[in-house]
Amino acid sequence: MYAPPPFGMDADTVDEFVELRNISDQAVPLYNAWFPTNAWRVSGAVQFTFPLQTVMPPWSFLLLVGFDPVHDPASLGWFRSRYNLGTNVVILGPYQGHLGNQGESLALYQPDTPELPTSPHPGLVPYVLVEEVHYSPSAPWPAGADGTGNSLQRISCVSFADDPVNWQAGVPTPGAIYTGSLKVDTDKDGAPDEIEFIAGTDPTNSQDFLKFDRVSSDGANCVLEFTGRFGHSYTVEKLPQLSTQRQWIAVSPNIPGAGASITVLDPLGRFASFYRLKVVRN
């Protein structure tokens, strides 16, 4: 959100924000695990170094703002009310600078291993570029995010960030999934990228999708096998026979994924049954 509507003749910088998202099922520490005093940073239009020991849980969001959310409760309350945010949304700040309305660049860096004592620059901490974007209020960037109340919304998290085609102007949804991205299906397998993120499958691989790997019989049971992903829980449901009511029954609920094959047994009955696999992100 680089250009909120102004307060009369005054620019609005309190409502600006930068949103970060962890699109993996693993926690991401925003510091070097071997050198924990070396933290990730944002530079460009705004500058911010993440507090020590900051960790983004799997699939989580984090917001950066220009005010101090700890020592400025009035601005924090206004911001949460403005965007209807719960207290579960992490808000950090203040960053230095502000998001220019005429377009600027933003870059996210992570610290690499410091230079050895024997190197020409002992102790120097090199930083590696993680992500970068150069936004603009002019074409080919969406013009509808310039002072309209809309924000720049990234469409696909797996597509190139610094590409105007990968952005839309939309109602701001800080700390939550942008519904416009539900229309993007990178691998053309029929499952939108966001759904694949929730399922823990690879949205760039059409052969990786939520499914039973094998359905067989051992004579007494229907044997259902599937792969469980870390950070996800699974439920196998059963429909004893087709009907207009279609009341699915949980055969085995809340199975934790552990990155390995999971087998569920269901006793065979007199009639054919139908099964489905459901997943939730923990």
Helices and strands as residue ranges (DSSP letters): E 18-21, E 28-29, E 41-44, E 46-49, E 55-56, E 61-64, H 73-82, E 90-92, E 96-97, E 105-111, E 127-134, G 143-145, E 151-154, G 164-166, E 167-170, G 179-183, H 193-199, E 214-217, E 221-227, E 232-239, E 249-256, E 261-267, E 274-281
